[in-house]
């Protein structure tokens, strides 16, 4: 069975992983005959957002601990990830990608990437194993890998940043994917567009199927 490592960035769209994207990615992996293990870095979240008001809270939360909510407790520290153990790597979206896995939300193209996240991406790419990224996560790949072809949908500002990072951006709509065959990278926009949960499911499923075609 194809074995996929899924990297989460917390629990909740505004400060962590987008839960629909994460859950539907896991569903698509199993639906298409794969198995998965879930990882997250053992770091503090940048901040905690009240998902009703959108305002920051005074709490502190840990990315690994919060991601474990989605993983139902079955999760590993990303520091322990080994590319040799997996056939593919997938990053669901959510603001946690741009706040916790890297600092894109604050620093734009000058962002810094968490060392364990960068190591996971580079090790899989060096091993010529496929990587999938949903929503805002393709920006993370552009920062680490540079000259790749990806999509975040139709947002012109983010697409401009992707180009400034040395990558190519292709506009896409709901459920569509972009496949970079040379680099074995598959991306889809998901909630970077004004999507329904059904459209998120379509995008996640299409992405997983394309990733599996590389395995």
PyMOL commands that set and color helices and strands:
alter all, ss='L'
color gray80, all
select helices_A, chain A and resi 19-31+63-70+78-80+83-85+95-101+104-110+115-126+137-145+156-164+190-192+197-213
alter helices_A, ss='H'
color red, helices_A
select strands_A, chain A and resi 2-7+34-40+48-49+56-57+76-77+88-91+130-134+149-150+168-169+177-180+185-188
alter strands_A, ss='S'
color yellow, strands_A
deselect
rebuild
show_as cartoon
